[in-house]
């Protein structure tokens, strides 16, 4: 039996427990609400296009860049992000943007092209010449929190008043007068749950915010009670404007693949491709209508439902005199106005963003990358990226038809970098370029075949007292017996042996036997160590078969190795990031160029000259059909055993690119490096207007005429004579008499060069 004393004690105990619970909730509310309210994904941007008179840029390339930036065509550009084109003349109004080195306001520009170059750059406001202007960079993706929430934060003063009115009208008419919860609505909800019906409505905007921001959607009496207490506490500590601002940034409003659209700021871009402050009443009413059920009222998938819901919001606004009758009638008859295709949000180029993510891990915690709202400015060139994607997709389809392979059986990867500074300009991880799974450019380690051979020949040319481009190598049969391994008899691709062949010819024709003999004479250990000196970090095997590319590397690793050749002998770590800013725009880190000379300039020049000869007269000769001969490109084909992998690495005066083609199941693809990967490389690079390859000639290089048959010095007027570079003092001193022109190569060899 309860006495009065016991009742008072019980009530006191309950009061203390309730007070303690309320104190706990109060601390929770204030800590989270005043601290970091949301996990903000990192924003990843491409490089900004810098415009200046005389730059190499075609009008169509600028138009492509503007399309990727979602600039709109306009008869008279008056809104930032609009332009007009008439032939090779552009009128452009750029968007303002906060770069790592400061804010740039909107610029009104007149752009005139002169063929393949930007001719004049003029301010339309002042008529004066402009020396440099930057376009805002393309947003290429993000690094999202684990739950894949995305949002664009807005302040209360950035929320249009008509959106606030629409929200009040349909969701919570007494928002500005209640203290966090509706007594009538809460009572109705409690009666519903007590009768077994579950929680039924009755939530104010404050309660909705508490449920979404602090709690779960669990339908229990305890959760509802907690929600009411926290709503009271929220209203006690914060203004209505602060609560409404938080609500506007938290509310879930749609789905973009695996990315959740949160907040009116991002929803405005997602549905209308414009900032929230630019929405009219009709558009605001649609966004507010989505609060009840973004999937059920999805305007792209369920336009009829969305229209009815929007009109209901407008009707409620009319009841409160937020709209006149005339405004209501006009608004109700307006179309939805949603853009047909949602702007890109999840990574346009997931393979490249994957590389960015890996490089960021060296300096930032995973949690910070996914929650601190970092702004990442990268090296990606959108035009190069699109060219790489299109070339790979079109050529793989054609190669499958030509080789009678099953559709979609071939896969590929591409890495494009600047040959001078190591910036990765494009990266394709597979034929499905939007797939965020296996990234073959980074993770598909496959035998590289003949792509390793330039390292063998570099190692030789680093000993000019013994080896030059004219040195004769032995390409006769070789039987190799090593303890613990099967007998190995390397064969050339044409199944023939060629006797004494000049070093440059052995590389140009990718002879296996002479390369193996040379590598064994130099020492396999020395060659593999040289490869790692060029930038290969993984451990390489030191077997004779490694001389012909039995070791497996990823396309990115191959690119790193060839970067040393393309840059003239410097090891330049490949980088995908230029700058990192904090969410508030404060600079955090700048990724500067790192350079280390690993090849003596003379030897580097000789290797590039030899690789140019591969294109002029060797296995890569067919790539010349894509380019003018004066570009003088350098390249190397790579083919592995049983024709399982097709590789090509090549560089121009401004770009290096590596292409791999194969199958994920490692089955034969029946194509060589020249027949597969090289065609992708040629198609891609031909779209990018490459610069001619004319490396500077080092001071220690001299030239001499050489008899191609004997390898001896000869008069340059003699037939069959080639002019070759040598490290000073290494050219042959013995002179050969004029001989007959070198015999024509066999028809079989001609066909091999054509198809390999």
C-alpha positions in Angstrom: 0.0 0.0 0.0 1.4 3.4 -1.0 1.7 6.0 1.7 1.9 9.7 1.0 5.6 9.6 1.9 6.3 6.8 -0.6 4.4 8.6 -3.3 6.4 11.8 -2.7 9.6 9.8 -2.8 8.6 8.1 -6.0 7.6 11.4 -7.6 11.0 12.9 -6.5 12.8 9.9 -7.9 11.0 10.2 -11.2 11.6 14.0 -11.3 15.3 13.4 -10.7 15.5 10.7 -13.4 13.6 13.0 -15.8 15.9 15.9 -14.9 18.9 13.8 -15.5 17.6 12.6 -18.8 16.7 16.1 -19.8 20.2 17.3 -18.8 21.7 14.5 -20.9 19.6 15.5 -23.9 20.4 19.2 -23.4 24.1 18.5 -23.6 23.6 16.3 -26.6 21.5 18.9 -28.4 24.0 21.7 -27.8 27.1 19.8 -28.5 25.9 18.5 -31.9 24.0 21.5 -33.0 26.8 24.0 -32.2 29.6 21.7 -33.4 30.1 20.1 -36.8 26.5 19.7 -37.8 27.0 17.6 -41.0 29.6 15.4 -42.6 30.5 17.4 -45.7 31.9 15.4 -48.7 35.1 16.6 -50.4 34.5 18.3 -53.7 36.8 17.3 -56.5 37.4 19.7 -59.4 39.2 19.4 -62.7 41.9 21.9 -63.6 40.5 25.3 -64.5 40.9 26.2 -68.2 43.2 29.2 -68.4 42.6 31.4 -71.5 45.3 33.6 -72.9 46.1 35.0 -76.4 48.2 32.6 -78.4 47.4 29.4 -76.4 46.9 26.2 -78.4 43.1 25.8 -78.3 40.5 25.2 -81.0 37.0 26.7 -81.0 35.4 23.2 -80.8 37.5 22.4 -77.7 36.3 25.5 -75.9 32.7 24.6 -76.8 33.2 21.1 -75.4 34.7 22.5 -72.2 31.7 25.0 -71.8 29.3 22.1 -72.4 30.9 20.1 -69.6 30.6 23.2 -67.4 26.9 23.3 -68.2 27.2 26.8 -69.7 24.1 27.7 -71.5 23.8 29.1 -75.1 22.3 32.6 -75.1 21.7 35.1 -77.9 23.0 37.8 -75.5 24.9 36.4 -72.5 23.8 38.4 -69.5 23.8 35.6 -66.8 27.0 34.2 -65.5 27.5 30.8 -67.1 26.2 31.7 -70.6 27.8 32.2 -73.9 27.1 32.8 -77.6 29.1 31.3 -80.5 29.4 32.5 -84.0 31.9 30.4 -85.9 35.3 31.0 -84.3 33.9 34.0 -82.2 32.6 33.6 -78.6 30.9 36.0 -76.3 31.2 34.6 -72.8 30.1 35.6 -69.3 32.1 33.5 -66.8 30.8 32.4 -63.4 32.4 33.9 -60.3 34.6 31.3 -58.4 36.7 31.1 -55.3 40.1 29.7 -56.4 42.9 28.6 -54.2 44.7 32.0 -54.8 41.6 34.1 -54.3 38.2 34.9 -55.6 37.6 35.7 -59.3 34.5 37.8 -60.2 32.4 37.1 -63.3 34.2 38.2 -66.5 32.5 39.3 -69.7 34.8 38.2 -72.5 35.1 38.4 -76.3 37.1 35.4 -77.6 38.4 35.2 -81.2 40.2 32.1 -82.6 42.9 32.0 -85.2 42.9 28.4 -86.5 44.2 26.1 -83.8 45.1 29.0 -81.4 43.2 31.6 -79.4 43.8 34.8 -81.2 42.3 37.7 -79.2 40.9 37.9 -75.7 39.0 41.1 -74.9 36.9 42.5 -72.1 33.4 43.3 -73.4 33.0 45.8 -70.5 36.1 47.9 -71.2 37.2 46.9 -74.7 40.7 46.3 -73.4 42.9 43.3 -74.0 42.9 40.5 -71.4 46.1 38.7 -70.8 44.7 35.8 -68.7 41.2 34.6 -67.7 40.2 31.4 -65.9 36.9 29.5 -66.3 35.5 27.9 -63.2 36.6 24.3 -63.0 34.4 21.3 -63.8 33.1 19.5 -60.7 34.1 15.9 -61.4 32.9 14.2 -58.3 33.2 13.9 -54.5 34.5 11.8 -51.7 31.4 11.1 -49.7 30.6 10.1 -46.1 30.0 6.4 -45.5 26.3 6.9 -45.8 26.7 8.8 -49.1 24.9 11.9 -48.0 25.5 15.0 -50.1 24.4 18.6 -49.5 25.2 22.2 -50.4 25.0 24.3 -47.2 22.9 27.5 -47.3 22.5 30.2 -44.7 19.1 31.4 -43.7 19.4 34.7 -45.6 20.0 32.6 -48.8 16.7 30.8 -48.5 14.0 32.5 -50.7 11.2 34.0 -48.6 8.6 32.2 -50.8 10.2 28.8 -50.0 9.9 29.6 -46.3 6.2 30.5 -46.8 5.6 27.3 -48.8 7.2 25.3 -46.0 5.1 27.0 -43.3 1.9 26.6 -45.3 2.1 22.9 -45.9 4.2 21.5 -43.0 3.8 23.7 -39.9 1.6 26.8 -39.9 2.4 27.7 -36.3 6.1 27.3 -36.6 6.9 30.9 -35.6 4.5 30.8 -32.5 4.9 27.3 -31.0 7.6 26.1 -28.6 8.9 23.1 -30.5 5.9 20.8 -30.6 2.2 20.7 -31.3 0.2 19.7 -28.2 -2.7 18.6 -30.3 -0.6 16.7 -32.8 1.5 15.0 -30.1 -1.7 14.0 -28.2 -3.1 12.5 -31.4 0.1 10.6 -31.9 0.2 9.2 -28.4 -3.4 8.0 -28.6 -2.6 6.3 -31.9 0.4 4.4 -30.5 -1.5 3.4 -27.3 -4.2 2.0 -29.5 -1.6 0.0 -31.5 -1.7 2.1 -34.6 1.8 3.4 -34.4 3.0 7.0 -34.6 0.7 9.1 -36.8 1.9 12.6 -38.0 1.7 15.5 -35.6 5.3 16.6 -36.1 6.3 20.2 -36.3 9.3 21.4 -38.4 11.4 21.4 -35.1 10.3 17.8 -34.4 11.1 16.7 -37.9 14.6 18.2 -37.6 15.1 16.5 -34.2 14.1 13.1 -35.7 16.3 13.5 -38.7 19.3 15.1 -37.1 19.4 13.4 -33.7 17.2 10.3 -33.7 16.0 7.5 -35.9 12.7 6.8 -37.6 11.9 4.2 -34.9 8.1 4.3 -34.2 7.9 3.9 -30.4 6.5 5.9 -27.5 10.0 6.3 -26.0 11.4 7.8 -29.3 8.4 10.2 -29.5 8.9 11.3 -25.9 12.6 11.9 -26.5 11.7 13.9 -29.7 9.4 16.2 -27.7 11.9 16.9 -25.0 14.7 17.6 -27.5 12.4 19.9 -29.5 11.7 21.9 -26.4 15.4 22.2 -25.7 16.2 23.1 -29.3 13.6 25.9 -29.2 15.0 27.1 -25.8 18.6 27.5 -27.0 18.2 28.6 -30.6 16.2 31.1 -32.7 13.6 30.1 -35.2 15.9 31.3 -38.0 18.7 29.0 -36.8 16.3 26.0 -36.6 14.9 26.7 -40.0 18.4 27.0 -41.5 19.3 23.6 -40.0 16.1 22.1 -41.3 16.7 23.4 -44.8 20.2 21.8 -44.9 19.2 18.5 -43.3 16.0 17.4 -45.0 16.2 14.4 -47.4 14.9 15.4 -50.9 15.9 12.7 -53.4 18.3 10.1 -54.6 21.0 10.2 -57.3 22.2 6.6 -57.7 23.9 5.8 -54.4 24.1 9.5 -53.5 21.5 10.9 -51.1 20.3 14.4 -51.9 20.0 16.4 -48.7 18.9 20.0 -48.2 17.2 22.6 -50.4 20.6 24.0 -51.5 21.6 20.8 -53.3 18.0 19.9 -54.4 17.8 23.2 -56.2 20.8 22.2 -58.3 19.7 18.6 -58.7 16.2 19.4 -60.0 16.6 22.8 -61.6 20.3 23.3 -62.1 20.3 26.7 -60.4 21.2 28.0 -57.0 18.5 28.1 -54.4 18.4 31.9 -54.3 17.3 31.9 -58.0 14.2 29.7 -57.5 10.8 31.2 -58.2 7.7 30.4 -56.2 6.6 27.5 -58.4 9.9 25.8 -58.2 10.1 26.4 -54.5 6.7 24.9 -54.0 7.8 21.7 -55.8 10.8 21.3 -53.5 8.7 21.8 -50.5 6.2 19.2 -51.8 9.0 16.6 -52.0 9.4 16.8 -48.2 6.5 14.4 -47.7 8.1 11.7 -49.9 10.9 12.3 -52.4 10.6 8.9 -54.1 6.8 8.9 -54.3 6.7 12.4 -55.7 9.9 12.2 -57.8 9.2 14.8 -60.6 11.3 12.9 -63.2 9.7 9.5 -62.6 6.3 10.5 -61.3 5.5 13.9 -62.9 1.8 13.6 -62.4 2.1 13.0 -58.7 4.7 15.7 -58.4 2.4 18.2 -60.2 -0.5 17.4 -57.9 1.6 17.7 -54.8 3.1 21.0 -55.9 -0.3 22.4 -56.7 -1.5 21.4 -53.2 1.4 23.4 -51.7 0.4 26.4 -53.9 -3.2 26.0 -52.7 -2.2 26.1 -49.1 -0.1 29.2 -49.7 -3.2 30.8 -51.3 -5.3 30.0 -48.2 -2.8 32.0 -46.1 -2.8 34.8 -48.6 0.9 34.2 -49.4 -0.3 34.3 -53.1 -2.9 36.4 -54.7 -5.6 34.6 -56.7 -4.0 35.7 -60.0 -0.6 34.5 -58.8 -2.1 31.2 -57.7 -3.8 30.6 -61.0 -0.7 31.4 -63.0 1.5 29.2 -60.8 -0.9 26.3 -60.8 -0.8 26.2 -64.7 3.0 26.4 -64.9 5.0 23.3 -65.9 7.2 21.5 -63.4 10.3 23.1 -65.0 12.7 20.3 -63.9 15.8 19.8 -66.0 15.6 16.5 -67.9 19.0 15.3 -66.9 20.2 15.8 -63.3 23.6 17.6 -63.2 26.5 15.2 -62.5 27.0 14.7 -58.8 28.6 11.3 -58.2 31.9 11.1 -59.9 31.8 11.7 -63.7 35.2 10.1 -63.8 35.4 7.6 -60.9 38.7 6.1 -62.0 40.5 9.4 -61.8 38.8 10.3 -58.5 40.0 7.0 -57.2 43.6 8.1 -57.9 42.9 11.4 -56.2 41.6 9.5 -53.2 44.7 7.4 -52.9 47.1 10.3 -53.2 45.1 12.2 -50.5 45.5 9.3 -48.1 49.2 10.2 -47.7 48.3 13.5 -46.0 44.7 13.2 -44.7 42.7 10.9 -42.5 39.9 9.0 -44.2 37.4 10.5 -41.9 38.5 14.1 -42.7 38.3 13.4 -46.5 34.7 12.3 -46.1 33.4 14.8 -43.7 35.4 18.1 -43.6 34.2 19.5 -46.9 37.6 19.7 -48.5 37.9 21.3 -51.9 40.3 19.4 -54.1 41.7 21.0 -57.2 43.1 18.3 -59.5 45.1 18.0 -62.7 42.4 16.4 -64.8 42.0 17.8 -68.3 38.3 17.2 -69.2 39.0 17.4 -73.0 41.8 14.8 -72.7 39.5 12.6 -70.5 36.6 12.7 -72.9 39.0 11.9 -75.8 40.4 8.9 -73.9 37.0 7.5 -73.0 35.6 7.8 -76.5 38.7 6.3 -78.1 38.7 3.3 -75.8 34.9 2.6 -76.1 34.8 2.9 -79.9 38.0 0.9 -80.6 37.1 -2.0 -78.2 33.8 -2.4 -79.9 35.5 -2.4 -83.3 38.3 -4.7 -82.3 35.7 -7.3 -81.0 34.0 -7.2 -84.3 37.3 -7.5 -86.3 38.6 -10.3 -84.2 35.3 -12.1 -83.8 35.4 -11.8 -80.0 32.3 -11.9 -77.8 30.8 -8.5 -77.3 31.9 -6.7 -74.1 34.7 -9.3 -73.6 37.6 -6.8 -74.0 38.6 -4.4 -71.3 41.1 -1.6 -71.3 42.7 1.2 -69.4 44.4 4.5 -70.2 46.6 6.9 -68.4 47.5 10.3 -69.9 50.0 12.6 -68.3 51.9 15.8 -69.1 55.3 14.7 -70.4 57.0 17.7 -68.7 55.5 17.9 -65.2 53.9 14.5 -64.5 50.4 15.8 -64.0 47.8 13.1 -64.7 45.5 14.6 -67.3 43.2 11.6 -67.9 42.6 8.2 -66.5 40.2 5.5 -67.7 39.8 2.4 -65.6 37.6 0.4 -68.0 35.2 0.6 -70.9 32.3 1.4 -68.5 33.8 4.7 -67.6 31.1 5.6 -64.9 31.6 2.3 -63.0 33.1 2.8 -59.6 34.4 -0.7 -59.1 37.6 -2.3 -60.3 40.0 0.3 -61.5 42.2 -1.3 -64.1 44.4 1.7 -64.6 45.5 1.4 -60.9 45.0 -2.2 -60.0 45.2 -4.4 -63.1 48.8 -5.6 -62.8 49.5 -7.5 -66.1 52.8 -8.7 -67.8 54.1 -5.7 -69.7 55.9 -7.6 -72.5 58.2 -5.5 -74.7 57.4 -2.3 -72.8 60.3 -3.2 -70.6 62.8 -3.4 -73.4 63.7 0.4 -73.4 65.0 -0.1 -69.9 67.3 -2.9 -71.2 68.6 -0.6 -74.0 68.9 2.4 -71.7 71.1 0.3 -69.4 73.3 -0.5 -72.4 73.4 3.2 -73.7 74.5 4.3 -70.2 77.8 2.5 -71.1 78.8 4.5 -74.2 82.3 3.0 -74.2 80.6 -0.3 -75.1 77.2 0.3 -76.6 75.8 2.9 -79.0 72.7 3.0 -81.3 75.0 1.6 -84.0 76.4 -1.3 -82.0 75.7 -4.7 -83.7 73.8 -7.2 -81.5 73.7 -11.0 -81.9 70.2 -12.2 -82.9 71.1 -15.8 -83.4 69.4 -18.8 -81.6 69.8 -18.9 -77.8 69.3 -21.8 -75.4 69.4 -20.8 -71.8 69.8 -23.3 -69.0 69.5 -22.1 -65.4 69.5 -24.3 -62.4 66.0 -25.0 -61.1 64.3 -23.6 -64.2 63.2 -25.3 -67.5 65.4 -24.8 -70.6 64.4 -21.5 -72.2 64.7 -20.8 -75.9 63.4 -17.3 -76.6 61.9 -16.7 -80.0 61.3 -13.6 -82.1 57.7 -12.8 -83.0 58.4 -13.6 -86.7 59.9 -17.0 -85.7 63.1 -16.0 -87.5 66.7 -15.0 -86.5 68.4 -12.0 -88.0 72.1 -12.4 -87.3 73.9 -9.2 -86.6 71.5 -6.3 -86.1 72.2 -2.7 -85.0 71.0 -1.9 -81.5 68.4 0.6 -82.7 67.0 -1.8 -85.2 66.7 -4.6 -82.5 64.7 -2.3 -80.4 62.6 -0.9 -83.3 61.6 -4.4 -84.4 61.4 -5.6 -80.8 63.6 -8.6 -81.4 63.4 -10.9 -78.3 66.6 -12.9 -78.8 69.0 -10.0 -79.3 67.4 -8.2 -76.4 67.8 -11.3 -74.2 71.5 -11.6 -75.1 72.1 -7.9 -74.4 70.3 -8.1 -71.1 72.2 -11.1 -70.0 75.5 -9.4 -70.9 74.5 -6.3 -68.9 73.1 -8.3 -65.9 69.5 -8.8 -65.1 69.9 -7.3 -61.7 71.3 -4.1 -63.0 68.4 -3.7 -65.5 65.7 -4.4 -62.9 67.3 -2.0 -60.5 67.4 0.6 -63.3 63.6 0.1 -63.8 63.0 0.8 -60.2 65.3 3.8 -60.3 62.9 5.2 -63.0 60.0 5.0 -60.6 58.8 1.4 -60.3 58.2 0.9 -56.6 57.1 -2.8 -56.5 59.7 -5.5 -56.3 60.7 -7.0 -59.7 61.8 -10.5 -60.3 65.4 -10.9 -61.5 64.9 -13.7 -64.0 66.0 -13.8 -67.6 62.3 -13.8 -68.6 62.0 -10.4 -66.9 64.0 -9.0 -69.8 61.0 -9.6 -72.1 58.4 -8.3 -69.7 57.3 -11.3 -67.7 56.8 -9.0 -64.6 53.4 -7.5 -64.1 52.8 -3.8 -63.7 49.7 -1.6 -63.7 49.2 1.0 -66.5 49.9 3.7 -63.9 53.2 2.1 -63.0 54.2 1.8 -66.7 53.3 5.5 -67.1 55.6 6.4 -64.2 58.4 4.4 -65.8 58.0 6.1 -69.2 57.7 9.5 -67.6 61.4 9.5 -67.1 62.0 8.9 -70.8 59.4 11.5 -71.9 60.8 14.2 -69.5 64.3 13.8 -70.7 65.7 11.7 -67.9 63.9 13.1 -64.8 61.9 11.1 -62.3 58.7 13.1 -61.8 56.2 11.4 -59.5 52.8 11.3 -61.2 50.4 13.6 -59.4 46.7 14.1 -59.7 46.3 17.0 -57.2 47.3 20.6 -57.4 45.8 22.3 -54.3 43.6 21.5 -51.3 41.3 24.0 -49.6 39.3 23.8 -46.4 35.5 24.1 -46.6 35.8 27.8 -45.8 38.3 28.4 -48.6 41.4 28.5 -46.5 44.5 27.0 -48.3 45.6 23.7 -46.7 48.2 22.3 -49.1 49.7 22.8 -52.5 51.3 19.9 -54.3 54.3 21.2 -56.0 56.5 19.7 -58.7 59.1 17.1 -57.5 62.0 16.4 -59.9 65.0 14.2 -59.7 67.4 13.5 -62.5 67.8 9.7 -62.9 69.1 9.4 -66.4 72.1 11.3 -67.8 70.7 13.7 -70.5 72.7 12.2 -73.3 71.5 8.6 -72.5 67.9 9.9 -72.2 68.2 11.6 -75.6 69.5 8.4 -77.2 66.6 6.3 -75.8 64.0 8.8 -77.1 65.7 8.9 -80.5 65.5 5.0 -80.6 61.8 5.1 -79.6 61.2 7.6 -82.4 62.8 5.1 -84.7 60.3 2.5 -83.4 57.6 4.7 -84.9 59.4 5.7 -88.0 60.4 2.2 -89.2 59.6 -0.3 -86.5 56.7 -2.1 -84.9 54.8 1.1 -84.2 55.0 2.3 -87.8 51.2 2.1 -88.4 50.5 4.7 -85.8 51.8 7.3 -88.3 48.5 7.1 -90.2 46.9 9.1 -87.4 49.4 12.0 -87.4 51.5 14.3 -89.6 55.0 12.9 -90.0 56.6 16.0 -88.6 55.4 15.2 -85.1 58.2 12.6 -84.8 56.5 10.7 -82.0 58.2 8.1 -79.8 56.5 4.9 -78.7 56.8 1.2 -77.9 54.5 -1.7 -78.5 54.0 -4.5 -76.0 52.6 -8.0 -76.5 52.6 -10.8 -74.0 52.7 -14.6 -74.4 49.7 -16.2 -76.2 48.5 -12.7 -77.2 46.8 -12.1 -73.8 47.8 -8.4 -73.4 48.1 -5.6 -75.8 50.1 -2.5 -74.7 51.3 0.7 -76.2 53.3 3.5 -74.5 54.0 6.7 -76.5 54.8 10.3 -76.0 54.6 13.6 -78.0 56.1 17.0 -77.2 53.4 17.6 -74.5 51.8 14.3 -73.5 52.6 10.8 -72.5 50.0 8.1 -72.7 49.9 4.4 -71.9 47.1 2.1 -73.1 46.4 -1.5 -72.1 43.9 -3.9 -73.6 43.1 -7.4 -72.4 40.4 -9.6 -70.8 39.6 -9.8 -67.1 39.7 -13.6 -67.3 43.2 -13.5 -68.8 42.1 -15.4 -72.0 44.0 -14.7 -75.3 42.7 -11.7 -77.2 44.6 -12.5 -80.4 46.1 -9.1 -81.0 49.5 -7.5 -80.6 50.3 -4.2 -79.1 50.3 -2.6 -82.6 47.0 -4.2 -83.6 45.1 -3.3 -80.4 46.4 -0.8 -77.8 48.2 1.3 -80.4 45.0 2.0 -82.4 43.4 3.3 -79.2 46.4 5.5 -78.5 46.4 6.9 -82.1 42.7 7.6 -82.2 42.8 9.4 -78.8 46.0 11.4 -79.3 44.9 12.5 -82.8 42.0 14.4 -81.2 44.3 16.3 -78.9 46.5 18.2 -81.4 49.8 16.9 -79.9 52.9 19.0 -80.1 55.9 17.7 -82.1 58.5 15.8 -80.2 61.7 17.7 -80.5 63.8 17.1 -77.3 66.6 19.5 -76.7 70.0 18.1 -77.8 72.4 17.8 -74.8 75.8 19.3 -75.1 77.5 15.9 -75.0 75.7 14.6 -78.1 77.4 14.5 -81.5 76.2 13.1 -84.8 77.8 10.8 -87.3 76.9 9.0 -90.5 76.8 5.2 -90.0 76.7 2.3 -92.4 73.6 0.4 -91.4 75.2 -3.0 -92.4 78.6 -2.8 -90.7 77.9 -0.2 -87.9 81.0 1.7 -89.0 81.3 5.4 -89.7 80.7 6.3 -93.3 80.3 9.3 -95.6 76.8 10.6 -95.3 76.5 10.7 -99.1 76.9 7.0 -99.3 73.8 4.9 -99.9 72.4 3.0 -96.9 73.9 5.5 -94.5 72.0 6.8 -91.4 72.8 9.8 -89.3 72.8 8.9 -85.6 73.4 10.6 -82.3 76.3 9.5 -80.0 77.6 10.4 -76.6 80.6 12.5 -77.5 83.6 10.3 -78.1 81.6 7.1 -78.5 81.0 7.2 -82.3 82.9 4.6 -84.3 86.3 5.7 -85.5 86.8 3.1 -88.2 85.4 4.1 -91.5 83.6 1.9 -93.9 83.8 2.3 -97.7 80.6 3.1 -99.6 78.5 0.0 -99.9 75.5 -1.0 -101.9 72.1 0.1 -100.4 71.0 -2.2 -97.6 68.9 -5.1 -99.0 65.2 -4.7 -98.9 63.5 -6.5 -96.0 61.6 -9.6 -96.8 57.9 -9.5 -97.7 57.3 -11.5 -94.5 58.9 -8.8 -92.4 56.9 -6.1 -94.2 53.7 -7.8 -93.3 54.9 -8.3 -89.7 55.5 -4.6 -89.3 52.2 -3.8 -90.9 50.1 -5.9 -88.5 52.1 -6.1 -85.3 
